[in-house]
Amino acid sequence: MSATADHAEERTNPAARLGFEPGQVVQEIGYDDDADHDLREGIESLIGQDLVDEDYDDVADVVLLWFRDEDGDLTDALVDAIGLLDEGGDIWLLTPKTGRDGYIEPSDIQDAAQTAGLSQTKSISVAKDWSGTRLSAPKSKR
């Protein structure tokens, strides 16, 4: 794909900036009515299949974790997500943007990620109401 085509894809599909690839298994955790449907559809378009849900019983290449302040303990949620990942997989932590219900301070995300043994590698705006933080699992997590 040309650089121009890449940029066009990023403008029309917000998921393109997240680095998803065809054939990846993406497990979605924490889905609720407030999740961004355009982003979800964009990810499915990129990977060429449906997202798998919390009941999926194999490992995933990527975990998509929708998380709001009232959802409980972020560290626990991240530790649980690590167990769902294939070796070398990433977690995309999606949290409400500043001023939205359920907003989580970036320092709280950083603390929870470090406690869970994850490395924060990228933070971007992924939708009108959501920010995304890519967290990488340690290479020898099991």
GROMACS elastic network, one bead per residue, 0.5 to 0.9 nm:
[ bonds ]
;  ai    aj funct       b0    kb
    1     4     6  0.81756   500
    1     5     6  0.61092   500
    1     6     6  0.65681   500
    2     5     6  0.50972   500
    2     6     6  0.61930   500
    2     7     6  0.87279   500
    3     7     6  0.63017   500
    3     8     6  0.86748   500
    4     7     6  0.51916   500
    4     8     6  0.62457   500
    4     9     6  0.86583   500
    5     8     6  0.50072   500
    5     9     6  0.61290   500
    5    10     6  0.86583   500
    6     9     6  0.51503   500
    6    10     6  0.63450   500
    6    11     6  0.88720   500
    6    16     6  0.82744   500
    7    10     6  0.50706   500
    7    11     6  0.63964   500
    7    12     6  0.88423   500
    8    11     6  0.52031   500
    8    12     6  0.63671   500
    8    13     6  0.84114   500
    9    12     6  0.52530   500
    9    13     6  0.55923   500
    9    14     6  0.80884   500
    9    16     6  0.64656   500
    9    17     6  0.88751   500
   10    13     6  0.52164   500
   10    14     6  0.57205   500
   10    15     6  0.73534   500
   10    16     6  0.51287   500
   10    17     6  0.60541   500
   11    14     6  0.65923   500
   11    16     6  0.84731   500
   12    16     6  0.86059   500
   12    42     6  0.88842   500
   13    16     6  0.56722   500
   13    17     6  0.82375   500
   13    38     6  0.80803   500
   13    39     6  0.74753   500
   13    41     6  0.88641   500
   13    42     6  0.55544   500
   13    43     6  0.83196   500
   13    45     6  0.88591   500
   13    46     6  0.88711   500
   14    17     6  0.62830   500
   14    18     6  0.78881   500
   14    38     6  0.79384   500
   14    39     6  0.61024   500
   14    42     6  0.67174   500
   14    43     6  0.84498   500
   14   126     6  0.62301   500
   14   127     6  0.70366   500
   15    18     6  0.53712   500
   15    19     6  0.75405   500
   15    20     6  0.73705   500
   15    38     6  0.87012   500
   15    39     6  0.57505   500
   15    40     6  0.78279   500
   15    41     6  0.85618   500
   15    42     6  0.53210   500
   15    43     6  0.53595   500
   15    44     6  0.89881   500
   15    45     6  0.89350   500
   15    46     6  0.76832   500
   15   126     6  0.71523   500
   15   127     6  0.89543   500
   16    19     6  0.60231   500
   16    20     6  0.68137   500
   16    21     6  0.89821   500
   16    42     6  0.75474   500
   16    43     6  0.76107   500
   16    46     6  0.73112   500
   17    20     6  0.81039   500
   17   124     6  0.86907   500
   17   126     6  0.81472   500
   18    43     6  0.86720   500
   18    92     6  0.83926   500
   18   124     6  0.86435   500
   18   126     6  0.80926   500
   18   132     6  0.85335   500
   18   134     6  0.83524   500
   20    24     6  0.72124   500
   20    26     6  0.88129   500
   20    43     6  0.68978   500
   20    46     6  0.63632   500
   20    47     6  0.64294   500
   20    62     6  0.84941   500
   21    24     6  0.59101   500
   21    43     6  0.88818   500
   21    46     6  0.60993   500
   21    47     6  0.53276   500
   21    48     6  0.85595   500
   22    25     6  0.89690   500
   22    45     6  0.85206   500
   22    46     6  0.57541   500
   22    48     6  0.56488   500
   22    49     6  0.83072   500
   23    46     6  0.85654   500
   23    47     6  0.51880   500
   23    48     6  0.63043   500
   23    49     6  0.73710   500
   24    47     6  0.56560   500
   24    48     6  0.82964   500
   24    49     6  0.84344   500
   24    60     6  0.77335   500
   24    61     6  0.58431   500
   24    62     6  0.74572   500
   25    47     6  0.76518   500
   25    49     6  0.81928   500
   25    50     6  0.85926   500
   25    51     6  0.71454   500
   25    52     6  0.72662   500
   25    59     6  0.81437   500
   25    60     6  0.50711   500
   25    61     6  0.52422   500
   25    62     6  0.65515   500
   25    63     6  0.85625   500
   26    43     6  0.86118   500
   26    44     6  0.86923   500
   26    47     6  0.81951   500
   26    50     6  0.82171   500
   26    51     6  0.53849   500
   26    52     6  0.61514   500
   26    53     6  0.86247   500
   26    60     6  0.57431   500
   26    61     6  0.60302   500
   26    63     6  0.56477   500
   26    64     6  0.66977   500
   27    51     6  0.58359   500
   27    53     6  0.56179   500
   27    54     6  0.69030   500
   27    56     6  0.74428   500
   27    59     6  0.85253   500
   27    60     6  0.59601   500
   27    61     6  0.79727   500
   27    62     6  0.63689   500
   27    64     6  0.59490   500
   27    65     6  0.83054   500
   27    84     6  0.81504   500
   27    85     6  0.87931   500
   28    31     6  0.67454   500
   28    51     6  0.63269   500
   28    52     6  0.60757   500
   28    53     6  0.52151   500
   28    54     6  0.64617   500
   28    62     6  0.86457   500
   28    63     6  0.59338   500
   28    65     6  0.60295   500
   28    66     6  0.77219   500
   29    52     6  0.89550   500
   29    53     6  0.65757   500
   29    54     6  0.56667   500
   29    63     6  0.72306   500
   29    64     6  0.61041   500
   29    66     6  0.62145   500
   29    67     6  0.84627   500
   29    81     6  0.82682   500
   30    35     6  0.87976   500
   30    54     6  0.82330   500
   30    64     6  0.83928   500
   30    65     6  0.58972   500
   30    67     6  0.62121   500
   30    68     6  0.87943   500
   30    71     6  0.83828   500
   31    34     6  0.79524   500
   31    35     6  0.61319   500
   31    53     6  0.86570   500
   31    65     6  0.78578   500
   31    66     6  0.59879   500
   31    67     6  0.85081   500
   32    35     6  0.56197   500
   32    66     6  0.81561   500
   33    36     6  0.83538   500
   33    37     6  0.89729   500
   34    37     6  0.85625   500
   34   129     6  0.89773   500
   35    39     6  0.84882   500
   35    40     6  0.81294   500
   35    66     6  0.72742   500
   35   129     6  0.88551   500
   35   130     6  0.83767   500
   36    39     6  0.54805   500
   36    40     6  0.64602   500
   36    41     6  0.88689   500
   36   127     6  0.68125   500
   36   128     6  0.81978   500
   36   129     6  0.78295   500
   36   130     6  0.77145   500
   37    40     6  0.50227   500
   37    41     6  0.61008   500
   37    42     6  0.84362   500
   38    41     6  0.51574   500
   38    42     6  0.60148   500
   38    43     6  0.86452   500
   38   127     6  0.82392   500
   39    43     6  0.62428   500
   39    44     6  0.86916   500
   39   126     6  0.74182   500
   39   127     6  0.68199   500
   40    43     6  0.52197   500
   40    44     6  0.63319   500
   40    45     6  0.86546   500
   40    51     6  0.79710   500
   41    44     6  0.50669   500
   41    45     6  0.61069   500
   41    46     6  0.86894   500
   41    50     6  0.85682   500
   42    45     6  0.50018   500
   42    46     6  0.62806   500
   42    47     6  0.87587   500
   43    46     6  0.51092   500
   43    47     6  0.61886   500
   43    48     6  0.83045   500
   43    49     6  0.87642   500
   43    50     6  0.85783   500
   43    51     6  0.80030   500
   44    47     6  0.52647   500
   44    48     6  0.56980   500
   44    49     6  0.53942   500
   44    50     6  0.53579   500
   44    51     6  0.63168   500
   45    48     6  0.52013   500
   45    49     6  0.70285   500
   45    50     6  0.83935   500
   46    49     6  0.81499   500
   47    50     6  0.79735   500
   47    51     6  0.86929   500
   49    52     6  0.89607   500
   52    55     6  0.78595   500
   52    56     6  0.61183   500
   52    60     6  0.86996   500
   53    56     6  0.57394   500
   54    57     6  0.84514   500
   56    59     6  0.80661   500
   56    60     6  0.87238   500
   57    84     6  0.86258   500
   58    84     6  0.74470   500
   58    85     6  0.87174   500
   58    86     6  0.87596   500
   59    62     6  0.88750   500
   59    83     6  0.80626   500
   59    84     6  0.51673   500
   59    85     6  0.51262   500
   59    86     6  0.51210   500
   59    87     6  0.88156   500
   60    63     6  0.65794   500
   60    84     6  0.61295   500
   60    86     6  0.54923   500
   60    89     6  0.74461   500
   61    84     6  0.87591   500
   61    85     6  0.59542   500
   61    86     6  0.55114   500
   61    87     6  0.80215   500
   61    88     6  0.79038   500
   61    89     6  0.50027   500
   61    90     6  0.69684   500
   61    91     6  0.88469   500
   62    84     6  0.86730   500
   62    85     6  0.65131   500
   62    86     6  0.79644   500
   62    89     6  0.54984   500
   62    90     6  0.50496   500
   62    91     6  0.56491   500
   62    92     6  0.72744   500
   63    81     6  0.66522   500
   63    82     6  0.83054   500
   63    84     6  0.73763   500
   63    85     6  0.68365   500
   63    89     6  0.79533   500
   63    90     6  0.65374   500
   63    92     6  0.61607   500
   63    93     6  0.81808   500
   64    81     6  0.88852   500
   64    90     6  0.87463   500
   64    91     6  0.60098   500
   64    93     6  0.62798   500
   64    94     6  0.72610   500
   65    77     6  0.84445   500
   65    78     6  0.83887   500
   65    81     6  0.78372   500
   65    91     6  0.69795   500
   65    92     6  0.60396   500
   65    94     6  0.58543   500
   65    95     6  0.84642   500
   66    92     6  0.84120   500
   66    93     6  0.62123   500
   66    95     6  0.61950   500
   66    96     6  0.87259   500
   67    70     6  0.83066   500
   67    71     6  0.62813   500
   67    72     6  0.87668   500
   67    74     6  0.76646   500
   67    77     6  0.85657   500
   67    93     6  0.69797   500
   67    94     6  0.60468   500
   67    95     6  0.53169   500
   67    96     6  0.78132   500
   67   102     6  0.80085   500
   67   104     6  0.87259   500
   68    71     6  0.53124   500
   68    72     6  0.81495   500
   68    74     6  0.87471   500
   68    94     6  0.84010   500
   68    95     6  0.58596   500
   68    96     6  0.65733   500
   68   101     6  0.78128   500
   68   103     6  0.63153   500
   68   104     6  0.68880   500
   69    72     6  0.69061   500
   69    73     6  0.83701   500
   69    74     6  0.81765   500
   69    95     6  0.83610   500
   69    96     6  0.86840   500
   69   101     6  0.81300   500
   69   103     6  0.59491   500
   69   104     6  0.56303   500
   70    73     6  0.85516   500
   70   102     6  0.62073   500
   71    74     6  0.77749   500
   71    77     6  0.89833   500
   71   102     6  0.83505   500
   72    76     6  0.82448   500
   72    77     6  0.80035   500
   73    76     6  0.54295   500
   73    77     6  0.64027   500
   73    78     6  0.88356   500
   73   112     6  0.86708   500
   74    78     6  0.61401   500
   74    79     6  0.86100   500
   74   108     6  0.84990   500
   74   109     6  0.75960   500
   74   112     6  0.61238   500
   74   113     6  0.83723   500
   75    78     6  0.51321   500
   75    79     6  0.61830   500
   75    80     6  0.86038   500
   75   109     6  0.84960   500
   75   111     6  0.82487   500
   75   113     6  0.66643   500
   75   114     6  0.87248   500
   75   115     6  0.67210   500
   75   116     6  0.58709   500
   76    79     6  0.51232   500
   76    80     6  0.61595   500
   76    81     6  0.85752   500
   76   112     6  0.83789   500
   76   116     6  0.77511   500
   77    80     6  0.51375   500
   77    81     6  0.61658   500
   77    82     6  0.87718   500
   78    82     6  0.62372   500
   78    83     6  0.88888   500
   78    91     6  0.82044   500
   78    93     6  0.86121   500
   78   112     6  0.76454   500
   78   113     6  0.70877   500
   78   116     6  0.63381   500
   78   118     6  0.84150   500
   79    82     6  0.51952   500
   79    83     6  0.68129   500
   79   113     6  0.88110   500
   79   115     6  0.89235   500
   79   116     6  0.55092   500
   79   117     6  0.82544   500
   79   118     6  0.89486   500
   80    83     6  0.54287   500
   80    84     6  0.70240   500
   81    84     6  0.52217   500
   81    85     6  0.68302   500
   81    91     6  0.73352   500
   82    85     6  0.54283   500
   82    86     6  0.85738   500
   82    89     6  0.84972   500
   82    90     6  0.84402   500
   82    91     6  0.77146   500
   82   116     6  0.84717   500
   82   118     6  0.86614   500
   82   137     6  0.65779   500
   82   141     6  0.78264   500
   83    86     6  0.82751   500
   83   141     6  0.82568   500
   83   142     6  0.82335   500
   85    88     6  0.77416   500
   85    89     6  0.55486   500
   85    90     6  0.73441   500
   85    91     6  0.81377   500
   85   137     6  0.82537   500
   86    89     6  0.54389   500
   86    90     6  0.87318   500
   87   137     6  0.80801   500
   87   138     6  0.84060   500
   87   139     6  0.63735   500
   87   140     6  0.74562   500
   87   141     6  0.76858   500
   87   142     6  0.87257   500
   88   136     6  0.74040   500
   88   137     6  0.64323   500
   88   138     6  0.72036   500
   88   139     6  0.56197   500
   88   140     6  0.84622   500
   89   136     6  0.67024   500
   89   137     6  0.64672   500
   89   138     6  0.89586   500
   89   139     6  0.87164   500
   90   134     6  0.66681   500
   90   135     6  0.57131   500
   90   137     6  0.61573   500
   91   133     6  0.80451   500
   91   134     6  0.57626   500
   91   135     6  0.50635   500
   91   136     6  0.63639   500
   91   137     6  0.76339   500
   92   132     6  0.62147   500
   92   133     6  0.56119   500
   92   135     6  0.62693   500
   92   136     6  0.88124   500
   93   109     6  0.89574   500
   93   131     6  0.81526   500
   93   132     6  0.55570   500
   93   133     6  0.50578   500
   93   134     6  0.62733   500
   93   135     6  0.72703   500
   94   126     6  0.81223   500
   94   130     6  0.62099   500
   94   131     6  0.56160   500
   94   133     6  0.64934   500
   94   134     6  0.88038   500
   95   102     6  0.75851   500
   95   103     6  0.65346   500
   95   104     6  0.67818   500
   95   129     6  0.84410   500
   95   130     6  0.55292   500
   95   131     6  0.54150   500
   95   132     6  0.64890   500
   95   133     6  0.81801   500
   96    99     6  0.81373   500
   96   100     6  0.57577   500
   96   101     6  0.68592   500
   96   102     6  0.59497   500
   96   104     6  0.71474   500
   96   129     6  0.57175   500
   96   131     6  0.60941   500
   96   132     6  0.88335   500
   97   100     6  0.56407   500
   97   101     6  0.84294   500
   97   102     6  0.84607   500
   97   103     6  0.58918   500
   97   104     6  0.80311   500
   97   125     6  0.81699   500
   97   128     6  0.82387   500
   97   129     6  0.55031   500
   97   130     6  0.51174   500
   97   131     6  0.55934   500
   98   101     6  0.85419   500
   98   103     6  0.57975   500
   98   104     6  0.78588   500
   98   105     6  0.82029   500
   98   129     6  0.85936   500
   98   130     6  0.89167   500
   98   131     6  0.88917   500
   99   102     6  0.86214   500
   99   103     6  0.66588   500
  100   103     6  0.56667   500
  100   129     6  0.70195   500
  100   130     6  0.87477   500
  104   107     6  0.84217   500
  104   108     6  0.66941   500
  104   109     6  0.70574   500
  105   108     6  0.52322   500
  105   109     6  0.65872   500
  105   110     6  0.88313   500
  106   109     6  0.50253   500
  106   110     6  0.61697   500
  106   111     6  0.86185   500
  107   111     6  0.60863   500
  107   112     6  0.85532   500
  108   111     6  0.50906   500
  108   112     6  0.60802   500
  108   113     6  0.84642   500
  109   112     6  0.52044   500
  109   113     6  0.60208   500
  109   114     6  0.85628   500
  109   120     6  0.89946   500
  109   133     6  0.86429   500
  110   113     6  0.51733   500
  110   114     6  0.61583   500
  110   115     6  0.85839   500
  110   119     6  0.86417   500
  110   120     6  0.71965   500
  111   114     6  0.52420   500
  111   115     6  0.61115   500
  111   116     6  0.85672   500
  112   115     6  0.51201   500
  112   116     6  0.61063   500
  112   117     6  0.86222   500
  112   118     6  0.85504   500
  113   116     6  0.50995   500
  113   117     6  0.62261   500
  113   119     6  0.66366   500
  113   120     6  0.70387   500
  113   135     6  0.73412   500
  114   118     6  0.54691   500
  114   119     6  0.66980   500
  114   120     6  0.82696   500
  115   118     6  0.75374   500
  116   137     6  0.89188   500
  117   136     6  0.88824   500
  117   137     6  0.70534   500
  117   138     6  0.68536   500
  117   141     6  0.88811   500
  118   135     6  0.58640   500
  118   136     6  0.55084   500
  118   137     6  0.50541   500
  118   138     6  0.64430   500
  119   134     6  0.83416   500
  119   135     6  0.53530   500
  119   136     6  0.51381   500
  119   137     6  0.67632   500
  119   138     6  0.78118   500
  120   123     6  0.79541   500
  120   133     6  0.69558   500
  120   134     6  0.59687   500
  120   136     6  0.65041   500
  121   133     6  0.74765   500
  121   134     6  0.55799   500
  121   135     6  0.58698   500
  121   136     6  0.68895   500
  122   132     6  0.79826   500
  122   133     6  0.56064   500
  122   134     6  0.50931   500
  122   135     6  0.74734   500
  123   131     6  0.71741   500
  123   132     6  0.55134   500
  123   134     6  0.63412   500
  124   131     6  0.58102   500
  124   132     6  0.53131   500
  124   133     6  0.65848   500
  124   134     6  0.87101   500
  125   128     6  0.77203   500
  125   129     6  0.84499   500
  125   130     6  0.63984   500
  125   132     6  0.60231   500
  125   133     6  0.88418   500
  126   129     6  0.81517   500
  126   130     6  0.57963   500
  126   131     6  0.53120   500
  126   132     6  0.57430   500
  127   130     6  0.50099   500
  127   131     6  0.68300   500
  127   132     6  0.86459   500
  128   131     6  0.84559   500
  136   139     6  0.86814   500
  137   140     6  0.83811   500
  137   141     6  0.70870   500
  138   141     6  0.54889   500
  139   142     6  0.87689   500
